[in-house]
């Protein structure tokens, strides 16, 4: 067997071929793949980009830095034509924890202005990813499920659960796109009841509502997503890109029309909540 030769021209032992190949692959990966602490990105030779949300290799504990950095991350993912299909997932859970304190005093208009701008930009940038997007959900999808509902299809492990932890149950308006995306997928009346009484629902229920497209054995959501991606890749690139653009347009229009206003209402409710909490101290 011919020994592997590195880019320096030096011949490496056969046993180090895989290691050197991995190093070379890392060197040629886009710089943004390693730019975001809580996003792990890997792209295979066919152009399928796997984006895993995590904190120190475990389930993500979403914080203010993520809220800021995800704006740029999804913009860079969307503008990179090397990405042919995007799979978005979490490690362990989709997302079940959030560090509220990291956002600062959300009753302060200046603080909320930043939250407002980032919140709208994250959703717009996900919607602007112009290739098929698949969300692969395992465990608890209790925070920012609107990111998943901007995918073309959702694959969920049978043990996954869905709810909206941070908003109405916590005293603030669910205005960050959670109503827009869920009502688009599941219907307005069902979504209003779901968000006013945010008890977890099963993946099977989410499938019955039309939110989850495919059910997988627990731990198998990403594998099913990869199978779907392989099917999508059989079509011409322009067909894939234009189909995503066509399918996301009605939801994109609602995001532009509704989310900025919804986040303004949410900010007002956050201010009222802070005042109420201060008055009881």
ZIURUR-V339411 format. One record per pair of residues at least 6 apart in sequence whose ideal C-beta (glycine too) atoms are under 7 Angstrom apart, sorted by the first residue. I is the first residue (numbers start at 1). GAP is how many residues later the second one is. Records with the same first field share a line. If there is no record, write none. Layout:
I: GAP, GAP
This chain:
1: 13
3: 8, 9, 10, 11
4: 8, 10, 13, 16
5: 6
6: 6, 14
7: 17
12: 8
30: 50
32: 44
33: 8
36: 33, 37
38: 15, 16, 17, 22, 28
39: 12, 14, 34
40: 12, 14
41: 8, 10
42: 8
43: 6, 39, 40
46: 38, 187
47: 35, 36, 37, 38
48: 36, 37, 39, 178, 181
49: 28, 34, 37, 38
50: 37
51: 26, 35, 36, 37
52: 37, 38, 39
53: 7, 37, 38, 42
54: 6, 37
55: 6
57: 34
58: 33, 34
59: 31, 32, 33, 34, 37, 38
60: 30, 35
61: 36, 38
62: 33, 35, 36, 37, 81, 82
63: 36, 39
64: 38, 39
67: 48, 51
68: 50
70: 52
71: 47, 50, 51, 54
74: 48, 51, 52, 55
75: 50
77: 6, 9, 52
78: 47, 50, 51, 52
83: 48
84: 47, 149, 153
85: 46, 47, 49, 144, 147, 148
86: 43, 45, 47
87: 47, 49, 135, 138, 142
88: 45, 47, 59, 63
89: 47, 132, 133
92: 46, 47
93: 45, 46, 47
94: 43, 44, 45, 46, 47, 54
95: 46, 47, 48, 49
96: 44, 46, 47
98: 45, 68
103: 8, 12
104: 7
105: 6, 169
106: 6, 9, 164, 168
107: 163, 164, 167, 168
112: 155, 158
116: 147, 148, 151
119: 57, 140, 144
120: 139, 140, 143
123: 23, 27, 54, 132, 136
124: 131
126: 21, 24
127: 23, 121, 124, 125, 128
130: 111, 114, 115
131: 109, 110, 113
132: 20, 100, 108, 112
133: 17, 18, 19
134: 17, 18, 19, 21, 91, 94, 95
135: 13, 16, 19
136: 19, 85, 86, 89
137: 11, 17, 19, 20, 23, 84
138: 19, 22, 80, 81, 83
139: 21
140: 21
141: 7, 19, 20, 21
142: 21, 23
143: 22, 23
145: 17, 33
146: 30, 31, 32, 35
148: 6
149: 32, 33, 36, 62
150: 31, 101
152: 92, 95
153: 60, 61, 75
154: 57, 58, 59
155: 58, 59, 61, 66, 69, 70
156: 47, 50, 56, 59, 60, 65
157: 46, 59, 60, 61, 62, 63, 64
158: 45, 57, 59, 60
159: 59
160: 43
161: 39, 40, 41
162: 38, 39, 44
163: 35, 36, 37, 38
164: 10, 14, 31, 34
165: 33
167: 6, 7, 11, 28
168: 6, 27, 28, 30
169: 29
171: 102
172: 94, 97, 98, 101
173: 92, 93, 96
174: 21
175: 87, 88, 90, 91
176: 83, 86, 87, 90
177: 78, 82, 85
178: 17
179: 12, 16, 83
180: 74, 75, 78, 79, 82
182: 9, 12
183: 8
184: 67, 70
185: 25, 26
186: 23, 24, 25
190: 19
203: 9, 12
204: 11
206: 6
207: 8
214: 10
216: 8
232: 8
